[in-house]
């Protein structure tokens, strides 16, 4: 599973994806600081 963590002013949001390509496409459209990570 691929996870994008988006850091905002006073909080954070997390989005889960089944594959890397899907996660990378979503990451391109995000603004601000974000981390793409993989977990089993």
mmCIF file as Biopython writes it, N, C-alpha, C and O atoms, coordinates in Angstrom:
data_model
#
loop_
_atom_site.group_PDB
_atom_site.id
_atom_site.type_symbol
_atom_site.label_atom_id
_atom_site.label_alt_id
_atom_site.label_comp_id
_atom_site.label_asym_id
_atom_site.label_entity_id
_atom_site.label_seq_id
_atom_site.pdbx_PDB_ins_code
_atom_site.Cartn_x
_atom_site.Cartn_y
_atom_site.Cartn_z
_atom_site.occupancy
_atom_site.B_iso_or_equiv
_atom_site.auth_seq_id
_atom_site.auth_asym_id
_atom_site.pdbx_PDB_model_num
ATOM 1   N N  . UNK A ? 1  ? 0.840  -1.161 0.000   1.0 0.0 1  A 1 
ATOM 2   C CA . UNK A ? 1  ? 0.000  0.000  0.000   1.0 0.0 1  A 1 
ATOM 3   C C  . UNK A ? 1  ? 0.895  1.237  0.000   1.0 0.0 1  A 1 
ATOM 4   O O  . UNK A ? 1  ? 1.908  1.280  0.699   1.0 0.0 1  A 1 
ATOM 5   N N  . UNK A ? 2  ? 0.524  2.219  -0.771  1.0 0.0 2  A 1 
ATOM 6   C CA . UNK A ? 2  ? 1.227  3.493  -0.846  1.0 0.0 2  A 1 
ATOM 7   C C  . UNK A ? 2  ? 0.412  4.536  -0.098  1.0 0.0 2  A 1 
ATOM 8   O O  . UNK A ? 2  ? -0.814 4.573  -0.206  1.0 0.0 2  A 1 
ATOM 9   N N  . UNK A ? 3  ? 1.099  5.382  0.660   1.0 0.0 3  A 1 
ATOM 10  C CA . UNK A ? 3  ? 0.428  6.386  1.486   1.0 0.0 3  A 1 
ATOM 11  C C  . UNK A ? 3  ? 1.032  7.762  1.199   1.0 0.0 3  A 1 
ATOM 12  O O  . UNK A ? 3  ? 2.251  7.934  1.195   1.0 0.0 3  A 1 
ATOM 13  N N  . UNK A ? 4  ? 0.154  8.733  0.961   1.0 0.0 4  A 1 
ATOM 14  C CA . UNK A ? 4  ? 0.584  10.124 0.861   1.0 0.0 4  A 1 
ATOM 15  C C  . UNK A ? 4  ? 0.158  10.816 2.144   1.0 0.0 4  A 1 
ATOM 16  O O  . UNK A ? 4  ? -1.011 10.775 2.525   1.0 0.0 4  A 1 
ATOM 17  N N  . UNK A ? 5  ? 1.113  11.450 2.804   1.0 0.0 5  A 1 
ATOM 18  C CA . UNK A ? 5  ? 0.830  12.246 3.996   1.0 0.0 5  A 1 
ATOM 19  C C  . UNK A ? 5  ? 1.027  13.709 3.617   1.0 0.0 5  A 1 
ATOM 20  O O  . UNK A ? 5  ? 2.115  14.112 3.209   1.0 0.0 5  A 1 
ATOM 21  N N  . UNK A ? 6  ? -0.032 14.496 3.756   1.0 0.0 6  A 1 
ATOM 22  C CA . UNK A ? 6  ? 0.003  15.915 3.416   1.0 0.0 6  A 1 
ATOM 23  C C  . UNK A ? 6  ? 0.002  16.712 4.717   1.0 0.0 6  A 1 
ATOM 24  O O  . UNK A ? 6  ? -0.887 16.554 5.554   1.0 0.0 6  A 1 
ATOM 25  N N  . UNK A ? 7  ? 0.999  17.562 4.873   1.0 0.0 7  A 1 
ATOM 26  C CA . UNK A ? 7  ? 1.121  18.378 6.080   1.0 0.0 7  A 1 
ATOM 27  C C  . UNK A ? 7  ? 0.546  19.759 5.813   1.0 0.0 7  A 1 
ATOM 28  O O  . UNK A ? 7  ? 0.958  20.454 4.884   1.0 0.0 7  A 1 
ATOM 29  N N  . UNK A ? 8  ? -0.417 20.142 6.648   1.0 0.0 8  A 1 
ATOM 30  C CA . UNK A ? 8  ? -1.041 21.449 6.529   1.0 0.0 8  A 1 
ATOM 31  C C  . UNK A ? 8  ? -0.696 22.278 7.756   1.0 0.0 8  A 1 
ATOM 32  O O  . UNK A ? 8  ? 0.080  21.840 8.606   1.0 0.0 8  A 1 
ATOM 33  N N  . UNK A ? 9  ? -1.251 23.438 7.850   1.0 0.0 9  A 1 
ATOM 34  C CA . UNK A ? 9  ? -0.884 24.376 8.909   1.0 0.0 9  A 1 
ATOM 35  C C  . UNK A ? 9  ? -0.943 23.757 10.310  1.0 0.0 9  A 1 
ATOM 36  O O  . UNK A ? 9  ? 0.075  23.724 11.002  1.0 0.0 9  A 1 
ATOM 37  N N  . UNK A ? 10 ? -2.095 23.271 10.736  1.0 0.0 10 A 1 
ATOM 38  C CA . UNK A ? 10 ? -2.250 22.732 12.092  1.0 0.0 10 A 1 
ATOM 39  C C  . UNK A ? 10 ? -2.638 21.261 12.113  1.0 0.0 10 A 1 
ATOM 40  O O  . UNK A ? 10 ? -3.009 20.737 13.163  1.0 0.0 10 A 1 
ATOM 41  N N  . UNK A ? 11 ? -2.560 20.600 10.993  1.0 0.0 11 A 1 
ATOM 42  C CA . UNK A ? 11 ? -3.023 19.219 10.911  1.0 0.0 11 A 1 
ATOM 43  C C  . UNK A ? 11 ? -2.306 18.489 9.775   1.0 0.0 11 A 1 
ATOM 44  O O  . UNK A ? 11 ? -1.413 19.042 9.133   1.0 0.0 11 A 1 
ATOM 45  N N  . UNK A ? 12 ? -2.701 17.267 9.543   1.0 0.0 12 A 1 
ATOM 46  C CA . UNK A ? 12 ? -2.188 16.502 8.410   1.0 0.0 12 A 1 
ATOM 47  C C  . UNK A ? 12 ? -3.300 15.599 7.887   1.0 0.0 12 A 1 
ATOM 48  O O  . UNK A ? 12 ? -4.244 15.283 8.612   1.0 0.0 12 A 1 
ATOM 49  N N  . UNK A ? 13 ? -3.186 15.187 6.631   1.0 0.0 13 A 1 
ATOM 50  C CA . UNK A ? 13 ? -4.138 14.264 6.006   1.0 0.0 13 A 1 
ATOM 51  C C  . UNK A ? 13 ? -3.356 13.122 5.380   1.0 0.0 13 A 1 
ATOM 52  O O  . UNK A ? 13 ? -2.225 13.299 4.927   1.0 0.0 13 A 1 
ATOM 53  N N  . UNK A ? 14 ? -3.981 11.937 5.362   1.0 0.0 14 A 1 
ATOM 54  C CA . UNK A ? 14 ? -3.339 10.764 4.770   1.0 0.0 14 A 1 
ATOM 55  C C  . UNK A ? 14 ? -4.270 10.149 3.731   1.0 0.0 14 A 1 
ATOM 56  O O  . UNK A ? 14 ? -5.477 10.040 3.945   1.0 0.0 14 A 1 
ATOM 57  N N  . UNK A ? 15 ? -3.683 9.745  2.596   1.0 0.0 15 A 1 
ATOM 58  C CA . UNK A ? 15 ? -4.425 9.118  1.514   1.0 0.0 15 A 1 
ATOM 59  C C  . UNK A ? 15 ? -3.761 7.790  1.177   1.0 0.0 15 A 1 
ATOM 60  O O  . UNK A ? 15 ? -2.536 7.722  1.074   1.0 0.0 15 A 1 
ATOM 61  N N  . UNK A ? 16 ? -4.547 6.738  1.006   1.0 0.0 16 A 1 
ATOM 62  C CA . UNK A ? 16 ? -4.021 5.404  0.712   1.0 0.0 16 A 1 
ATOM 63  C C  . UNK A ? 16 ? -4.283 5.034  -0.746  1.0 0.0 16 A 1 
ATOM 64  O O  . UNK A ? 16 ? -5.337 5.347  -1.300  1.0 0.0 16 A 1 
ATOM 65  N N  . UNK A ? 17 ? -3.301 4.356  -1.361  1.0 0.0 17 A 1 
ATOM 66  C CA . UNK A ? 17 ? -3.401 3.932  -2.753  1.0 0.0 17 A 1 
ATOM 67  C C  . UNK A ? 17 ? -2.896 2.503  -2.891  1.0 0.0 17 A 1 
ATOM 68  O O  . UNK A ? 17 ? -2.013 2.077  -2.147  1.0 0.0 17 A 1 
ATOM 69  N N  . UNK A ? 18 ? -3.449 1.773  -3.835  1.0 0.0 18 A 1 
ATOM 70  C CA . UNK A ? 18 ? -3.061 0.382  -4.076  1.0 0.0 18 A 1 
ATOM 71  C C  . UNK A ? 18 ? -1.763 0.266  -4.869  1.0 0.0 18 A 1 
ATOM 72  O O  . UNK A ? 18 ? -1.005 -0.682 -4.667  1.0 0.0 18 A 1 
ATOM 73  N N  . UNK A ? 19 ? -1.492 1.218  -5.773  1.0 0.0 19 A 1 
ATOM 74  C CA . UNK A ? 19 ? -0.268 1.106  -6.562  1.0 0.0 19 A 1 
ATOM 75  C C  . UNK A ? 19 ? 0.473  2.443  -6.634  1.0 0.0 19 A 1 
ATOM 76  O O  . UNK A ? 19 ? -0.096 3.504  -6.379  1.0 0.0 19 A 1 
ATOM 77  N N  . UNK A ? 20 ? 1.731  2.365  -6.982  1.0 0.0 20 A 1 
ATOM 78  C CA . UNK A ? 20 ? 2.615  3.529  -6.972  1.0 0.0 20 A 1 
ATOM 79  C C  . UNK A ? 20 ? 2.224  4.564  -8.018  1.0 0.0 20 A 1 
ATOM 80  O O  . UNK A ? 20 ? 2.269  5.764  -7.746  1.0 0.0 20 A 1 
ATOM 81  N N  . UNK A ? 21 ? 1.844  4.120  -9.202  1.0 0.0 21 A 1 
ATOM 82  C CA . UNK A ? 21 ? 1.477  5.060  -10.264 1.0 0.0 21 A 1 
ATOM 83  C C  . UNK A ? 21 ? 0.284  5.916  -9.860  1.0 0.0 21 A 1 
ATOM 84  O O  . UNK A ? 21 ? 0.275  7.126  -10.088 1.0 0.0 21 A 1 
ATOM 85  N N  . UNK A ? 22 ? -0.705 5.294  -9.268  1.0 0.0 22 A 1 
ATOM 86  C CA . UNK A ? 22 ? -1.893 6.018  -8.811  1.0 0.0 22 A 1 
ATOM 87  C C  . UNK A ? 22 ? -1.504 7.055  -7.749  1.0 0.0 22 A 1 
ATOM 88  O O  . UNK A ? 22 ? -1.985 8.188  -7.778  1.0 0.0 22 A 1 
ATOM 89  N N  . UNK A ? 23 ? -0.648 6.669  -6.831  1.0 0.0 23 A 1 
ATOM 90  C CA . UNK A ? 23 ? -0.207 7.573  -5.767  1.0 0.0 23 A 1 
ATOM 91  C C  . UNK A ? 23 ? 0.608  8.736  -6.330  1.0 0.0 23 A 1 
ATOM 92  O O  . UNK A ? 23 ? 0.439  9.878  -5.900  1.0 0.0 23 A 1 
ATOM 93  N N  . UNK A ? 24 ? 1.476  8.456  -7.273  1.0 0.0 24 A 1 
ATOM 94  C CA . UNK A ? 24 ? 2.302  9.516  -7.862  1.0 0.0 24 A 1 
ATOM 95  C C  . UNK A ? 24 ? 1.462  10.520 -8.630  1.0 0.0 24 A 1 
ATOM 96  O O  . UNK A ? 24 ? 1.738  11.719 -8.591  1.0 0.0 24 A 1 
ATOM 97  N N  . UNK A ? 25 ? 0.438  10.041 -9.329  1.0 0.0 25 A 1 
ATOM 98  C CA . UNK A ? 25 ? -0.454 10.952 -10.046 1.0 0.0 25 A 1 
ATOM 99  C C  . UNK A ? 25 ? -1.179 11.873 -9.070  1.0 0.0 25 A 1 
ATOM 100 O O  . UNK A ? 25 ? -1.333 13.065 -9.337  1.0 0.0 25 A 1 
ATOM 101 N N  . UNK A ? 26 ? -1.620 11.332 -7.951  1.0 0.0 26 A 1 
ATOM 102 C CA . UNK A ? 26 ? -2.298 12.140 -6.931  1.0 0.0 26 A 1 
ATOM 103 C C  . UNK A ? 26 ? -1.325 13.143 -6.316  1.0 0.0 26 A 1 
ATOM 104 O O  . UNK A ? 26 ? -1.709 14.275 -6.023  1.0 0.0 26 A 1 
ATOM 105 N N  . UNK A ? 27 ? -0.088 12.744 -6.120  1.0 0.0 27 A 1 
ATOM 106 C CA . UNK A ? 27 ? 0.922  13.609 -5.517  1.0 0.0 27 A 1 
ATOM 107 C C  . UNK A ? 27 ? 1.203  14.827 -6.390  1.0 0.0 27 A 1 
ATOM 108 O O  . UNK A ? 27 ? 1.449  15.917 -5.873  1.0 0.0 27 A 1 
ATOM 109 N N  . UNK A ? 28 ? 1.169  14.654 -7.686  1.0 0.0 28 A 1 
ATOM 110 C CA . UNK A ? 28 ? 1.417  15.759 -8.613  1.0 0.0 28 A 1 
ATOM 111 C C  . UNK A ? 28 ? 0.388  16.874 -8.424  1.0 0.0 28 A 1 
ATOM 112 O O  . UNK A ? 28 ? 0.722  18.054 -8.526  1.0 0.0 28 A 1 
ATOM 113 N N  . UNK A ? 29 ? -0.856 16.500 -8.150  1.0 0.0 29 A 1 
ATOM 114 C CA . UNK A ? 29 ? -1.923 17.485 -8.010  1.0 0.0 29 A 1 
ATOM 115 C C  . UNK A ? 29 ? -2.018 18.148 -6.652  1.0 0.0 29 A 1 
ATOM 116 O O  . UNK A ? 29 ? -2.840 19.044 -6.462  1.0 0.0 29 A 1 
ATOM 117 N N  . UNK A ? 30 ? -1.193 17.727 -5.697  1.0 0.0 30 A 1 
ATOM 118 C CA . UNK A ? 30 ? -1.272 18.293 -4.350  1.0 0.0 30 A 1 
ATOM 119 C C  . UNK A ? 30 ? -0.384 19.520 -4.212  1.0 0.0 30 A 1 
ATOM 120 O O  . UNK A ? 30 ? 0.666  19.622 -4.847  1.0 0.0 30 A 1 
ATOM 121 N N  . UNK A ? 31 ? -0.824 20.444 -3.375  1.0 0.0 31 A 1 
ATOM 122 C CA . UNK A ? 31 ? -0.020 21.624 -3.072  1.0 0.0 31 A 1 
ATOM 123 C C  . UNK A ? 31 ? 0.480  21.521 -1.638  1.0 0.0 31 A 1 
ATOM 124 O O  . UNK A ? 31 ? -0.168 20.910 -0.789  1.0 0.0 31 A 1 
ATOM 125 N N  . UNK A ? 32 ? 1.619  22.112 -1.378  1.0 0.0 32 A 1 
ATOM 126 C CA . UNK A ? 32 ? 2.168  22.091 -0.027  1.0 0.0 32 A 1 
ATOM 127 C C  . UNK A ? 32 ? 3.127  20.929 0.171   1.0 0.0 32 A 1 
ATOM 128 O O  . UNK A ? 32 ? 3.544  20.279 -0.787  1.0 0.0 32 A 1 
ATOM 129 N N  . UNK A ? 33 ? 3.467  20.680 1.422   1.0 0.0 33 A 1 
ATOM 130 C CA . UNK A ? 33 ? 4.420  19.626 1.774   1.0 0.0 33 A 1 
ATOM 131 C C  . UNK A ? 33 ? 3.730  18.277 1.873   1.0 0.0 33 A 1 
ATOM 132 O O  . UNK A ? 33 ? 2.687  18.149 2.513   1.0 0.0 33 A 1 
ATOM 133 N N  . UNK A ? 34 ? 4.322  17.267 1.234   1.0 0.0 34 A 1 
ATOM 134 C CA . UNK A ? 34 ? 3.740  15.927 1.254   1.0 0.0 34 A 1 
ATOM 135 C C  . UNK A ? 34 ? 4.847  14.884 1.158   1.0 0.0 34 A 1 
ATOM 136 O O  . UNK A ? 34 ? 5.920  15.136 0.610   1.0 0.0 34 A 1 
ATOM 137 N N  . UNK A ? 35 ? 4.557  13.709 1.705   1.0 0.0 35 A 1 
ATOM 138 C CA . UNK A ? 35 ? 5.496  12.583 1.671   1.0 0.0 35 A 1 
ATOM 139 C C  . UNK A ? 35 ? 4.778  11.377 1.079   1.0 0.0 35 A 1 
ATOM 140 O O  . UNK A ? 35 ? 3.648  11.071 1.457   1.0 0.0 35 A 1 
ATOM 141 N N  . UNK A ? 36 ? 5.439  10.699 0.153   1.0 0.0 36 A 1 
ATOM 142 C CA . UNK A ? 36 ? 4.934  9.451  -0.410  1.0 0.0 36 A 1 
ATOM 143 C C  . UNK A ? 36 ? 5.718  8.315  0.231   1.0 0.0 36 A 1 
ATOM 144 O O  . UNK A ? 36 ? 6.949  8.311  0.189   1.0 0.0 36 A 1 
ATOM 145 N N  . UNK A ? 37 ? 5.017  7.352  0.824   1.0 0.0 37 A 1 
ATOM 146 C CA . UNK A ? 37 ? 5.691  6.236  1.484   1.0 0.0 37 A 1 
ATOM 147 C C  . UNK A ? 37 ? 5.002  4.918  1.152   1.0 0.0 37 A 1 
ATOM 148 O O  . UNK A ? 37 ? 3.844  4.897  0.735   1.0 0.0 37 A 1 
ATOM 149 N N  . UNK A ? 38 ? 5.732  3.819  1.344   1.0 0.0 38 A 1 
ATOM 150 C CA . UNK A ? 38 ? 5.226  2.479  1.075   1.0 0.0 38 A 1 
ATOM 151 C C  . UNK A ? 38 ? 5.184  1.693  2.372   1.0 0.0 38 A 1 
ATOM 152 O O  . UNK A ? 38 ? 6.104  1.777  3.185   1.0 0.0 38 A 1 
ATOM 153 N N  . UNK A ? 39 ? 4.119  0.929  2.567   1.0 0.0 39 A 1 
ATOM 154 C CA . UNK A ? 39 ? 4.001  0.068  3.739   1.0 0.0 39 A 1 
ATOM 155 C C  . UNK A ? 39 ? 3.384  -1.255 3.323   1.0 0.0 39 A 1 
ATOM 156 O O  . UNK A ? 39 ? 2.583  -1.307 2.390   1.0 0.0 39 A 1 
ATOM 157 N N  . UNK A ? 40 ? 3.751  -2.311 4.006   1.0 0.0 40 A 1 
ATOM 158 C CA . UNK A ? 40 ? 3.197  -3.632 3.691   1.0 0.0 40 A 1 
ATOM 159 C C  . UNK A ? 40 ? 1.959  -3.888 4.485   1.0 0.0 40 A 1 
ATOM 160 O O  . UNK A ? 40 ? 1.351  -4.950 4.355   1.0 0.0 40 A 1 
#
